[in-house]
Amino acid sequence: MLLDFINNLKRKYPNSFWLMCFTITWERFSYHGISTLLVLYFTASIVKGGIGLSPKEATSLYGLYVGILHLTPLIGGWLSDRYLGQQRSIILGGIFISLGNFFLFTSSNIYQLYFSLLFIIIGNGFFKANGTNLVGNIYSDKSTLEREIAYSLFYMFINLGSFLAPFTAGLVADKFFAIKSISGEITHYGYKPMFFICSIIGITWTITFLCLAPKYLKDTGKSPYHLYKAEQKSIFSFDFSDNEKKRIKAMGIISIFVILFWTSFYQSFSSITLYARDYVDRNLLGFIIPVPWFAALNAILGILFAPILALVWNQLRKRNVTIPVKISLGIFSMGTAFAFMTISVLTSGDVKANMIFIVFAYVFNTISELCIAPIGIAMFNCLSPKRYSTFFMGLWYMTMFIASIISGKVAGFTQDMGFLTIFFSLSVILFIMGSVLYLSRKTLDNLMVVEDDCDCRII
């Protein structure tokens, strides 16, 4: 019986899948170890170990950085499909990311900062779409349900890296490498040591992938997709079948709502981070909670909630609950998160806000992410024309690019309009758009045409 269980486990989750889970965990650690600290690093004075930007400049720069970061997978996906293959692209991505993190550690002026961020952006372009899409290729001969469960488990490892990074960043920047005055006030933050740690982590997972990919992945994602001449021009002439056009249209419409979600989600690393630093009472029994730990809360909740939601989706699958319904639930949940942020501002008055409100906000923020992110990734993998699967996965990250640019501007508005106005406005907009998506579910279901016994509507 035990042997049968192990063999069944290996069939459902082969070693190639676990290699990708290991890779994404430490790639996410590297990414979030940097991104969790960036706005804090930007706004801290030079004396305190930062670069001394204003909050408005910092959030705009962060939004631009994350935006371009999510645009490059579109280019990286195209290069992978045409020339490199997914395995080579992932290795190139790891090298560029590791170098970018190291250059960030050694940077001493704004121009060196831009140079280091450029390397991270290029590396992300090679890695992002390929790392995610390779999981889909591992499960290309499996059922839609097995692929969905694999993606949900894969997303758990994404959250594991996303939890470990800000938790470590908080300890490194605010505790272990921070310099404090006699009174206990931090006079210099340890941001640079965390950047160095992320560089070491990056080169470690890259070497591990390089060594193990030939053994476990073998030919999966090794070579670029070989296009026939008739197919080479189709991405530019839009020479798709009628069913493919319908599916692409469905992806385009849903992307509008996904952009709203990411715009709201990215506030966690900008406006909510600054709000937590300046207006939230972070004293817990005499221990001052580092600001990056709030981002870690999102990740640890994701690890806890992911298997629960996977079971819920499995049950709802029997009732044919489709993608638009699940994503609308995610939009409503994010609206609830910002309702709690609104309450936090309203109840604080002249004193700092109670942490409980930001904790509840992160609970619903996490539920929203789990309703949208893994479902959206699986949807794009399923609906995309197979000959351009990596390219279209890049389009999924295009939604993050647009959202990041908007998010940076929205976060900047808090300096002029105040946190209350921004948090309340986002909550209202999210509830309205969630309702619009739910009411449009039948139309979108009809666009997600069933092909090859794969019903992408009920991922």
Secondary structure, DSSP 4 states (H G I P E B T S, - for coil): -HHHHHHHHHHHS-HHHHHHHHHHHHHHHHHHHHHHHHHHHHHS-TTTTS----HHHHHHHHHHHHHHHHHHHHHHHHHIIIII-HHHHHHHHHHHHHHHHHHHHH--SHHHHHHHHHHHHHHHHHHHHHHHHHHHHHTTTS-HHHHHHHHHHHHHHHHHHHHHHHHHHHHIIIIIS-EE-TTS-EEE--HHHHHHHHHHHHHHHHHHHHHHHHHHTTTTTTSPPPPPHHHHTHHHHT---HHHHHHHHHHHHHHHHHHHHHHHHGGGGTHHHHHHHHHB--EETTEE--THHHHHHHHHHHHHHHHHHHHHHHHHHTTT--HHHHHHHHHHHHHHHHHHHHHHHHHHTTSPBPHHHHHHHHHHHHHHHHHHHHHHHHHHHHHS-GGGHHHHHHHHHHHHHHHHHHHHHHHHHHHHH-HHHHHHHHHHHHHHHHHHHHHTHHHHHHHS--BTTB-GGG-
